[in-house]
Amino acid sequence: MHKLGCWPTHWVWTLAVVGCFLVATAKLQAETVPSQFPRPVQLEPDVLFWQRIYSKVTTQGGLLHDDRYLGVVYSEVSFPTGASTHDRVERVDEARSKIQASLRKLATGPLTEWTDEDRRIRALFADNATPATFLEALDHVRFQLGQADRFREGVIRSGTWERHVEETLRREGLPGELSALPHVESSFNPRAYSKVGAAGLWQFMRPTGGRWLHIDNVVDERLDPYKSTVAAAQFLAGNYASLGTWPLALTAYNHGASGMRRAKEQLGTDDIVTILRGYQSKTFGFASRNFYVSFLAALEIDRHAEQYFGPIERRSPEATQTIRLPYFVPMPALSRAIGGEHDALKNLNLALLSPVWSGRRYVPKGFELRVPANINTDQLLTRLTGKDHFSGQPRDPVYRVRTGDTIEKIALAYDVSIVDLASYNRLRGSHLKVGTTLKIPPPPAQPIAAPSLPAQSVANSSPVPAAIPVRREPSPPKGLGREESGDQEPGPAPGMGGAASADPSDYSVTGNAVIVQATETLAQFATWLGVSAARLEILNKLSRGKSLNLGDRLRLDFSNVDVATFEKRRLQYHLDLQEAFFRQYQVVSRETIKLGVGDSLWAITHRYHVPVWLLKEYNPDLDLNALRLGREVVMPKVTERLIAAGDTTVPASGEP
């Protein structure tokens, strides 16, 4: 780790925008930010960069900067009102090209040919910068869209849920400062969808959110700001328990707990500065490196919003209550029962997807319907007549495959995606057999924008523009959680896209070998590799029929498939396994137990009805093959889901 005054001589930056008051600023922040969220002086330029993005630069412009050293800001780009995406792209590309031309001239051109602009850019670098420094910087000019108007709207919206968020965090024993995290993830928009499928206030990806939340074709509790907050608190608590510090736990929210554990192991430290500056991984790109510093910036602005935006009034909390439905009910009947307040129901029950509001699906049995506080819930149920009670969902429309039909043709005819049609009918491959009956899935939920704020309440507000394309890196292989390619702009977060997987297991190949994870067998490895189990027995000198143990190191044969194909098959197996489990169960809490006499791995997993892989997730440092008397184990508590499956189909009349 290097102090600001003695960074490596091959890359030393003169941070003109920060100057000699960095240390004083860091000390001032230390007085207001708890030590569990340290703000090291080495990261101060990065934090100040995000404070500028969040509070000074609106979505009508952005900053061109070095993507590694955020104190180096080359210029600010502004977009004319009403500029098209094409015009925005051209303006950014033109500004970037000029900067790169100056950098190239600084590296190769004589001093006598430098312009004033060249000298300005040269001043951003230290006196001992070399031509190689400027050539290297050519490939690191990045554009970040401003977020000040969006962040201000998020501050106003946050008043609706911040009390619930802080109370939930406190119940989980977590710091209240974490309530600022939705500013980074979604600008406190519970309707937010990212381009990679993350959803809601906390931007959960579907596989991760499904551990705590109900997600199907009818209900997506990631969009429920109340329930998703409980899930986020449990996820953050798990990250902290696994990693031991909040800087690492927060970075893991974007990069995954397993990735941060590898970072600690690779560098031999949990120091956040060392890890952010030195950790090398194909998936640890700009978004992950900036997640913690962007959180610090958001926390500072959220806690002192009027200093950054002037007078600002947050919305009041909602006065609501919930009622658990004892049967399937059509939405029109519910709207009628509460006096026709259809819009109120829609705004309060964001987890209900478009098939419910369009009438193709009923509100499922067991759903906790949120209604205004002044509604008499007992009277609401009595207003529902017997004709409004159903034992299941309406029957799906069906189609019988004819000669010449293709899955593409049928999907187009019913306005559904090919993927949805195939997965809904558990089809393998694109070939369709004539006479096969296909169920047509309900349409997917459509992203809904956050309600517009009154024009007079938002200074300098403007529509959020489309993304500005930037230099792209090859995309890394996808795993169980959120991955990134290094360019995650221009969302409110440096890495908007959803929480990473809660699964800490390492499914990657290292040196043609892997570490065996829960439920894996030699036969499965043979199938994924396209070889015989006997071949793997010989390669690993295993006796015939010997079973694998969790944590074993297994050598692999890649003569028939490449590493990427193997990893994809392996990951998909675990994803399917976990999704199948969480379709029936959900995690509601955790408890710490002490192992007693006879408490083996088999005994405790069966007693608590917890699969081995889930137990491993909550105890990543525990050797499950060597459990000892008196050892403390964190045990997730799971219960069966209360909401009836959204894709259950029975005739609308109720007959069998």
KANORCOR-V820463 format. One record per residue. N is the residue number from 0. SS is DSSP state (2 for helix, 1 for strand, 0 for the rest). PSI is psi in whole degrees, -180 to 180 (* if undefined). Layout:
# KANORCOR-V820463
n: (N;N)
ss: (SS;SS)
psi: (PSI;PSI)
This chain:
# KANORCOR-V820463
n: (0;1;2;3;4;5;6;7;8;9;10;11;12;13;14;15;16;17;18;19;20;21;22;23;24;25;26;27;28;29;30;31;32;33;34;35;36;37;38;39;40;41;42;43;44;45;46;47;48;49;50;51;52;53;54;55;56;57;58;59;60;61;62;63;64;65;66;67;68;69;70;71;72;73;74;75;76;77;78;79;80;81;82;83;84;85;86;87;88;89;90;91;92;93;94;95;96;97;98;99;100;101;102;103;104;105;106;107;108;109;110;111;112;113;114;115;116;117;118;119;120;121;122;123;124;125;126;127;128;129;130;131;132;133;134;135;136;137;138;139;140;141;142;143;144;145;146;147;148;149;150;151;152;153;154;155;156;157;158;159;160;161;162;163;164;165;166;167;168;169;170;171;172;173;174;175;176;177;178;179;180;181;182;183;184;185;186;187;188;189;190;191;192;193;194;195;196;197;198;199;200;201;202;203;204;205;206;207;208;209;210;211;212;213;214;215;216;217;218;219;220;221;222;223;224;225;226;227;228;229;230;231;232;233;234;235;236;237;238;239;240;241;242;243;244;245;246;247;248;249;250;251;252;253;254;255;256;257;258;259;260;261;262;263;264;265;266;267;268;269;270;271;272;273;274;275;276;277;278;279;280;281;282;283;284;285;286;287;288;289;290;291;292;293;294;295;296;297;298;299;300;301;302;303;304;305;306;307;308;309;310;311;312;313;314;315;316;317;318;319;320;321;322;323;324;325;326;327;328;329;330;331;332;333;334;335;336;337;338;339;340;341;342;343;344;345;346;347;348;349;350;351;352;353;354;355;356;357;358;359;360;361;362;363;364;365;366;367;368;369;370;371;372;373;374;375;376;377;378;379;380;381;382;383;384;385;386;387;388;389;390;391;392;393;394;395;396;397;398;399;400;401;402;403;404;405;406;407;408;409;410;411;412;413;414;415;416;417;418;419;420;421;422;423;424;425;426;427;428;429;430;431;432;433;434;435;436;437;438;439;440;441;442;443;444;445;446;447;448;449;450;451;452;453;454;455;456;457;458;459;460;461;462;463;464;465;466;467;468;469;470;471;472;473;474;475;476;477;478;479;480;481;482;483;484;485;486;487;488;489;490;491;492;493;494;495;496;497;498;499;500;501;502;503;504;505;506;507;508;509;510;511;512;513;514;515;516;517;518;519;520;521;522;523;524;525;526;527;528;529;530;531;532;533;534;535;536;537;538;539;540;541;542;543;544;545;546;547;548;549;550;551;552;553;554;555;556;557;558;559;560;561;562;563;564;565;566;567;568;569;570;571;572;573;574;575;576;577;578;579;580;581;582;583;584;585;586;587;588;589;590;591;592;593;594;595;596;597;598;599;600;601;602;603;604;605;606;607;608;609;610;611;612;613;614;615;616;617;618;619;620;621;622;623;624;625;626;627;628;629;630;631;632;633;634;635;636;637;638;639;640;641;642;643;644;645;646;647;648;649;650;651;652;653;654;655)
ss: (0;0;0;2;2;2;0;0;0;0;0;0;1;0;0;0;0;0;2;2;2;2;2;2;2;2;2;2;2;2;2;2;0;0;2;2;2;0;0;0;2;2;2;2;2;2;2;2;2;2;2;2;2;2;2;0;0;0;0;0;1;1;1;1;1;1;0;0;0;0;0;0;1;1;1;1;1;1;0;0;0;0;0;0;2;2;2;2;2;2;2;2;2;2;2;2;2;2;2;2;2;2;2;2;2;2;2;2;0;0;2;2;2;0;0;2;2;2;2;2;2;2;0;0;1;0;0;0;0;0;2;2;2;2;2;2;2;2;2;2;1;1;1;1;1;0;0;2;2;2;2;2;2;2;2;2;2;2;0;0;0;2;2;2;2;2;2;2;2;2;2;0;0;0;0;2;2;2;2;2;2;2;2;2;2;0;0;0;0;0;0;0;1;0;0;0;0;0;1;0;0;0;0;1;0;2;2;2;2;0;0;0;0;0;1;0;0;0;1;1;2;2;2;0;2;2;2;2;2;2;2;2;2;2;2;2;2;2;2;2;2;2;2;0;0;2;2;2;2;2;2;2;2;2;2;0;2;2;2;2;2;2;2;2;2;2;2;0;0;0;0;2;2;2;2;2;2;2;0;0;0;0;0;0;0;2;2;2;2;0;2;2;2;2;2;2;2;2;2;2;2;2;2;0;2;2;2;2;2;0;0;0;0;0;0;0;0;0;0;1;1;1;1;1;0;0;0;1;1;0;2;2;2;2;2;2;2;0;0;0;0;2;2;2;2;2;2;2;0;0;0;1;0;2;2;2;2;0;0;0;0;0;1;0;0;0;0;1;1;1;1;1;0;0;0;0;2;2;2;2;2;2;2;0;0;2;2;2;0;1;0;0;1;0;0;0;0;1;1;1;0;0;0;0;0;0;2;2;2;2;2;2;2;0;0;0;0;2;2;2;2;2;2;2;0;0;0;0;0;0;0;0;0;0;0;0;1;1;1;0;0;0;0;0;0;0;0;0;0;0;0;0;0;0;2;2;2;0;0;0;0;0;0;0;0;0;0;0;0;0;0;0;0;0;0;0;0;0;0;0;0;0;0;0;0;0;0;0;0;0;0;0;0;0;0;0;0;0;1;0;0;0;0;0;0;0;0;0;0;1;0;0;1;1;1;0;0;0;0;0;0;2;2;2;2;2;2;2;2;0;0;0;2;2;2;2;2;2;2;0;0;0;0;0;0;0;0;0;0;0;0;0;1;1;1;0;0;0;0;0;0;0;2;2;2;2;2;2;2;2;2;2;2;2;2;2;2;2;2;2;2;2;2;2;1;1;1;1;1;1;1;1;1;1;0;0;0;0;0;0;2;2;2;2;2;2;2;0;0;0;0;2;2;2;2;2;2;2;0;0;0;0;0;0;0;0;0;0;0;0;0;1;1;1;1;1;1;1;1;1;0;0;0;0;0;0;0;0;1;0;0;0;0;0;0;0)
psi: (137;141;163;-36;-7;46;165;138;-21;-10;85;129;140;105;81;-34;-15;-49;-163;0;11;-50;-42;-41;-43;-40;-39;-43;-36;-26;-24;-22;126;153;-22;-12;68;150;77;146;-30;-24;1;-42;-36;-43;-44;-34;-48;-31;-38;-44;-43;-21;-16;-35;122;178;4;16;-169;-177;137;125;169;133;-1;-36;96;-11;-15;96;116;-46;164;133;131;145;136;150;130;7;139;167;-41;-44;-38;-45;-45;-40;-42;-45;-39;-45;-40;-42;-39;-41;-44;-33;-41;-43;-39;-39;-38;-30;-30;-23;155;153;-33;-19;1;138;175;-38;-40;-42;-36;-45;-37;-34;-16;-15;159;161;-31;15;141;167;-37;-33;-46;-36;-39;-37;-22;-39;7;24;117;150;132;122;142;160;11;-45;-40;-40;-41;-43;-39;-38;-43;-46;-33;-26;-27;-36;-7;-34;-45;-42;-48;-39;-39;-45;-41;-40;-33;0;26;156;139;-23;-22;-13;-13;-11;-38;-22;-39;-39;-44;4;36;35;105;-14;3;134;138;168;-15;9;5;150;150;-177;-39;4;53;137;157;-49;-40;-46;-32;-12;-34;-19;156;124;118;-158;-5;-39;134;95;-4;-27;-5;111;-22;-54;-37;-28;-40;-43;-42;-39;-42;-38;-45;-40;-39;-41;-44;-41;-34;-35;-24;-13;152;-35;-42;-40;-39;-41;-35;-23;-31;-42;-16;143;-37;-38;-41;-30;-38;-36;-45;-43;-40;-41;-9;31;161;14;123;-35;-47;-42;-46;-33;-27;-14;131;122;146;-21;-2;80;-156;-42;-49;-41;-26;3;-45;-44;-33;-34;-44;-40;-44;-39;-44;-45;-40;-41;-20;49;-39;-26;-28;-32;-4;-169;131;135;119;151;156;151;152;139;100;172;166;154;131;124;131;-2;172;134;133;143;-40;-36;-40;-42;-42;-38;-25;20;27;15;64;-46;-37;-44;-41;-40;-28;-15;64;-20;-20;126;173;-34;-30;-45;-26;-10;0;-18;154;160;124;156;135;-8;136;96;128;129;162;150;-23;1;134;106;-32;-43;-33;-47;-36;-23;-16;116;173;-29;-14;0;128;152;-4;-175;160;155;140;146;149;161;133;125;134;169;131;-9;145;161;-33;-43;-43;-43;-41;-40;-34;6;45;162;153;-41;-45;-42;-43;-46;-34;-30;10;45;141;113;175;-6;132;134;130;133;-14;138;123;136;138;120;156;156;151;161;142;136;136;131;157;147;136;141;153;137;-38;-13;-7;109;137;30;148;158;146;122;171;165;148;115;144;177;129;141;156;135;137;163;144;142;-151;-21;-161;134;170;155;2;-18;95;62;160;37;174;-22;154;-17;44;135;1;157;145;174;145;-11;116;0;147;111;9;163;132;116;43;27;160;164;126;130;173;143;-4;140;165;-37;-38;-44;-40;-41;-46;-32;-16;32;176;154;-33;-36;-40;-34;-43;-45;-34;7;47;141;151;129;1;131;156;150;149;127;-8;150;125;124;144;159;112;34;-23;-22;159;172;-43;-41;-43;-48;-38;-44;-41;-46;-42;-37;-49;-36;-45;-42;-47;-40;-38;-41;-46;-5;-27;-31;161;152;127;-24;-173;157;155;124;158;127;133;-171;130;4;90;174;-44;-42;-46;-35;-35;-34;-40;3;47;126;156;-42;-33;-39;-40;-37;-35;-7;63;-23;1;130;101;-13;-4;56;137;152;131;-7;138;136;133;122;117;137;121;148;159;146;141;-26;131;145;132;-25;11;130;127;161;144;-28;-14;-7;157;*)
